[in-house]
């Protein structure tokens, strides 16, 4: 399901204009990104938790040449589903 499909479905179910639903949806996503960029955790009850994790540097291997190369440490966004999501996805 794409963002456009989500917007269309919400607009159809609520009777709101697609433009308004798209603006609100995009703003919510932007706020989640801004919070993660600032090192914050975003918790949406019954949905899940978005947070930033730090990965340590390590030695990797180029699969084509077999040469070992250093992989620098980095930060990645992770998502942990909430209880209701876990139950419905099962």
MDAnalysis code that builds the backbone (N, CA, C; Angstrom):
import MDAnalysis as mda
import numpy as np

u = mda.Universe.empty(270, n_residues=90, atom_resindex=np.repeat(np.arange(90), 3), trajectory=True)
u.add_TopologyAttr("name", ["N", "CA", "C"] * 90)
u.add_TopologyAttr("resid", np.arange(1, 91))
u.add_TopologyAttr("resname", ["UNK", "UNK", "UNK", "UNK", "UNK", "UNK", "UNK", "UNK", "UNK", "UNK", "UNK", "UNK", "UNK", "UNK", "UNK", "UNK", "UNK", "UNK", "UNK", "UNK", "UNK", "UNK", "UNK", "UNK", "UNK", "UNK", "UNK", "UNK", "UNK", "UNK", "UNK", "UNK", "UNK", "UNK", "UNK", "UNK", "UNK", "UNK", "UNK", "UNK", "UNK", "UNK", "UNK", "UNK", "UNK", "UNK", "UNK", "UNK", "UNK", "UNK", "UNK", "UNK", "UNK", "UNK", "UNK", "UNK", "UNK", "UNK", "UNK", "UNK", "UNK", "UNK", "UNK", "UNK", "UNK", "UNK", "UNK", "UNK", "UNK", "UNK", "UNK", "UNK", "UNK", "UNK", "UNK", "UNK", "UNK", "UNK", "UNK", "UNK", "UNK", "UNK", "UNK", "UNK", "UNK", "UNK", "UNK", "UNK", "UNK", "UNK"])
u.atoms.positions = np.array([
    [0.848, -1.175, 0.000],
    [0.000, 0.000, 0.000],
    [0.892, 1.235, 0.000],
    [0.589, 2.178, -0.874],
    [1.383, 3.396, -0.981],
    [0.734, 4.529, -0.190],
    [1.483, 5.613, -0.048],
    [0.940, 6.785, 0.647],
    [-0.287, 7.310, -0.090],
    [-0.251, 7.286, -1.411],
    [-1.379, 7.759, -2.209],
    [-2.625, 6.915, -1.944],
    [-2.446, 5.613, -1.866],
    [-3.580, 4.726, -1.582],
    [-4.151, 4.981, -0.185],
    [-3.285, 5.241, 0.772],
    [-3.738, 5.566, 2.126],
    [-4.552, 6.850, 2.109],
    [-4.043, 7.864, 1.427],
    [-4.739, 9.145, 1.329],
    [-6.109, 8.962, 0.679],
    [-6.170, 8.219, -0.409],
    [-7.439, 7.984, -1.097],
    [-8.442, 7.271, -0.197],
    [-7.986, 6.274, 0.524],
    [-8.889, 5.522, 1.393],
    [-9.406, 6.386, 2.531],
    [-8.536, 7.164, 3.155],
    [-8.970, 8.047, 4.242],
    [-9.942, 9.084, 3.705],
    [-9.651, 9.661, 2.554],
    [-10.538, 10.668, 1.959],
    [-11.914, 10.070, 1.666],
    [-11.948, 8.860, 1.144],
    [-13.223, 8.210, 0.840],
    [-14.016, 7.886, 2.102],
    [-13.331, 7.446, 3.143],
    [-14.013, 7.060, 4.381],
    [-14.487, 8.259, 5.194],
    [-13.774, 9.380, 5.109],
    [-14.110, 10.535, 5.944],
    [-14.868, 11.625, 5.212],
    [-14.805, 11.616, 3.887],
    [-15.443, 12.676, 3.123],
    [-14.615, 13.949, 3.043],
    [-13.392, 13.901, 3.537],
    [-12.499, 15.060, 3.456],
    [-11.866, 15.117, 2.074],
    [-11.370, 16.300, 1.718],
    [-10.696, 16.461, 0.429],
    [-9.355, 15.739, 0.453],
    [-8.997, 15.146, -0.692],
    [-7.724, 14.434, -0.798],
    [-6.541, 15.348, -0.507],
    [-6.638, 16.578, -0.940],
    [-5.544, 17.538, -0.730],
    [-5.307, 17.747, 0.764],
    [-6.387, 17.891, 1.527],
    [-6.260, 18.104, 2.967],
    [-5.696, 16.865, 3.661],
    [-6.189, 15.699, 3.282],
    [-5.703, 14.447, 3.871],
    [-4.227, 14.264, 3.545],
    [-3.829, 14.580, 2.320],
    [-2.431, 14.442, 1.916],
    [-1.532, 15.365, 2.736],
    [-1.965, 16.607, 2.949],
    [-1.181, 17.560, 3.743],
    [-0.982, 17.067, 5.172],
    [-2.060, 16.582, 5.781],
    [-1.971, 16.106, 7.158],
    [-1.093, 14.857, 7.236],
    [-1.291, 13.933, 6.311],
    [-0.495, 12.712, 6.299],
    [0.990, 13.028, 6.125],
    [1.309, 13.901, 5.191],
    [2.709, 14.258, 4.956],
    [3.308, 14.966, 6.156],
    [2.527, 15.804, 6.810],
    [3.029, 16.534, 7.985],
    [3.325, 15.571, 9.131],
    [2.466, 14.568, 9.309],
    [2.712, 13.561, 10.353],
    [4.022, 12.827, 10.071],
    [4.210, 12.416, 8.825],
    [5.444, 11.715, 8.463],
    [6.665, 12.616, 8.630],
    [6.528, 13.879, 8.252],
    [7.637, 14.829, 8.414],
    [7.994, 15.016, 9.888],
    [6.980, 15.065, 10.739],
    [7.238, 15.238, 12.175],
    [7.950, 14.023, 12.759],
    [7.600, 12.829, 12.293],
    [8.292, 11.618, 12.751],
    [9.755, 11.677, 12.321],
    [10.006, 12.072, 11.081],
    [11.381, 12.178, 10.579],
    [12.172, 13.217, 11.369],
    [11.562, 14.370, 11.621],
    [12.240, 15.428, 12.379],
    [12.595, 14.960, 13.784],
    [11.668, 14.254, 14.434],
    [11.928, 13.759, 15.780],
    [13.072, 12.747, 15.769],
    [13.070, 11.835, 14.814],
    [14.146, 10.847, 14.732],
    [15.486, 11.511, 14.433],
    [15.467, 12.519, 13.564],
    [16.705, 13.239, 13.241],
    [17.254, 13.952, 14.474],
    [16.365, 14.353, 15.372],
    [16.780, 15.004, 16.611],
    [17.123, 14.026, 17.721],
    [17.105, 12.734, 17.420],
    [17.465, 11.731, 18.413],
    [16.326, 11.319, 19.326],
    [15.118, 11.764, 19.045],
    [13.972, 11.428, 19.885],
    [13.373, 10.085, 19.478],
    [12.596, 9.508, 20.383],
    [11.827, 8.302, 20.120],
    [10.389, 8.713, 19.877],
    [9.744, 8.103, 18.892],
    [8.345, 8.410, 18.585],
    [7.512, 7.181, 18.939],
    [6.616, 7.339, 19.903],
    [5.783, 6.229, 20.345],
    [4.338, 6.504, 19.979],
    [3.774, 5.649, 19.151],
    [2.370, 5.732, 18.771],
    [1.677, 4.545, 19.434],
    [0.927, 4.823, 20.493],
    [0.285, 3.763, 21.275],
    [-0.505, 2.826, 20.379],
    [-0.397, 1.552, 20.660],
    [-1.079, 0.473, 19.948],
    [-0.616, 0.313, 18.502],
    [0.343, 1.104, 18.062],
    [0.882, 0.974, 16.710],
    [2.325, 0.509, 16.774],
    [3.183, 1.303, 17.430],
    [4.573, 0.910, 17.557],
    [5.469, 2.063, 17.946],
    [6.764, 1.787, 17.968],
    [7.771, 2.755, 18.392],
    [8.822, 2.892, 17.298],
    [9.095, 4.134, 16.914],
    [10.197, 4.456, 16.011],
    [11.324, 5.015, 16.859],
    [12.548, 4.528, 16.637],
    [13.690, 5.095, 17.352],
    [14.945, 4.957, 16.509],
    [15.986, 5.654, 16.933],
    [17.267, 5.624, 16.225],
    [18.229, 4.756, 17.022],
    [18.877, 3.834, 16.334],
    [19.873, 2.973, 16.957],
    [21.223, 3.241, 16.318],
    [22.257, 3.102, 17.107],
    [23.620, 3.240, 16.588],
    [24.187, 1.863, 16.300],
    [24.760, 1.719, 15.117],
    [25.437, 0.473, 14.766],
    [26.934, 0.693, 14.844],
    [27.622, -0.281, 15.419],
    [29.071, -0.183, 15.541],
    [29.736, -0.369, 14.183],
    [30.934, 0.149, 14.086],
    [31.723, -0.099, 12.884],
    [32.165, -1.559, 12.868],
    [32.441, -2.091, 11.693],
    [32.851, -3.485, 11.594],
    [33.668, -3.673, 10.320],
    [34.198, -4.844, 10.190],
    [34.911, -5.189, 8.971],
    [33.953, -5.969, 8.079],
    [33.755, -5.484, 6.854],
    [32.897, -6.161, 5.895],
    [33.738, -6.760, 4.785],
    [33.059, -7.387, 3.819],
    [33.778, -8.015, 2.726],
    [33.088, -7.660, 1.419],
    [33.862, -7.230, 0.442],
    [33.334, -6.967, -0.886],
    [33.028, -8.313, -1.534],
    [31.753, -8.580, -1.868],
    [31.416, -9.902, -2.400],
    [32.033, -10.202, -3.767],
    [32.340, -9.189, -4.536],
    [32.938, -9.423, -5.864],
    [34.410, -9.792, -5.781],
    [35.149, -9.020, -4.964],
    [36.598, -9.209, -4.920],
    [37.055, -10.024, -3.710],
    [36.229, -10.096, -2.669],
    [36.624, -10.807, -1.460],
    [37.504, -9.987, -0.545],
    [37.782, -8.739, -0.911],
    [38.642, -7.872, -0.104],
    [37.862, -7.385, 1.115],
    [38.497, -7.402, 2.280],
    [37.844, -6.882, 3.482],
    [37.943, -5.356, 3.469],
    [36.833, -4.740, 3.853],
    [36.778, -3.278, 3.894],
    [36.141, -2.847, 5.204],
    [36.598, -1.724, 5.757],
    [35.975, -1.254, 7.002],
    [34.599, -0.619, 6.714],
    [33.627, -0.967, 7.527],
    [32.296, -0.364, 7.441],
    [32.183, 0.574, 8.635],
    [32.011, 1.877, 8.402],
    [31.992, 2.838, 9.506],
    [30.729, 2.709, 10.359],
    [30.794, 3.183, 11.601],
    [29.585, 3.177, 12.433],
    [28.537, 4.109, 11.843],
    [27.264, 3.797, 12.091],
    [26.200, 4.645, 11.558],
    [24.968, 4.537, 12.436],
    [24.043, 5.457, 12.214],
    [22.773, 5.453, 12.921],
    [21.691, 5.028, 11.940],
    [20.760, 4.200, 12.411],
    [19.674, 3.727, 11.565],
    [18.346, 3.880, 12.316],
    [17.277, 4.102, 11.563],
    [15.945, 4.164, 12.143],
    [15.394, 2.747, 12.245],
    [14.805, 2.430, 13.390],
    [14.210, 1.113, 13.588],
    [12.769, 1.278, 14.051],
    [11.962, 0.247, 13.796],
    [10.563, 0.258, 14.196],
    [10.264, -1.013, 14.965],
    [9.604, -0.847, 16.109],
    [9.182, -1.985, 16.907],
    [7.662, -1.946, 16.969],
    [6.977, -2.954, 16.411],
    [5.516, -2.922, 16.393],
    [4.916, -3.034, 17.786],
    [3.751, -2.400, 17.965],
    [3.035, -2.454, 19.222],
    [2.239, -3.740, 19.349],
    [1.636, -3.954, 20.507],
    [0.933, -5.182, 20.820],
    [-0.230, -5.443, 19.870],
    [-1.055, -4.431, 19.623],
    [-2.216, -4.630, 18.751],
    [-1.759, -4.978, 17.329],
    [-0.721, -4.326, 16.845],
    [-0.218, -4.636, 15.503],
    [0.293, -6.072, 15.454],
    [1.037, -6.488, 16.468],
    [1.554, -7.849, 16.509],
    [0.413, -8.857, 16.459],
    [-0.635, -8.601, 17.227],
    [-1.765, -9.531, 17.278],
    [-2.502, -9.597, 15.939],
    [-2.700, -8.468, 15.281],
    [-3.443, -8.465, 14.019],
    [-2.640, -9.046, 12.867],
    [-1.316, -8.917, 12.913],
    [-0.484, -9.421, 11.823],
    [-0.320, -10.934, 11.904],
    [-0.409, -11.493, 13.103],
    [-0.241, -12.948, 13.267],
    [-1.115, -13.715, 12.367],
])
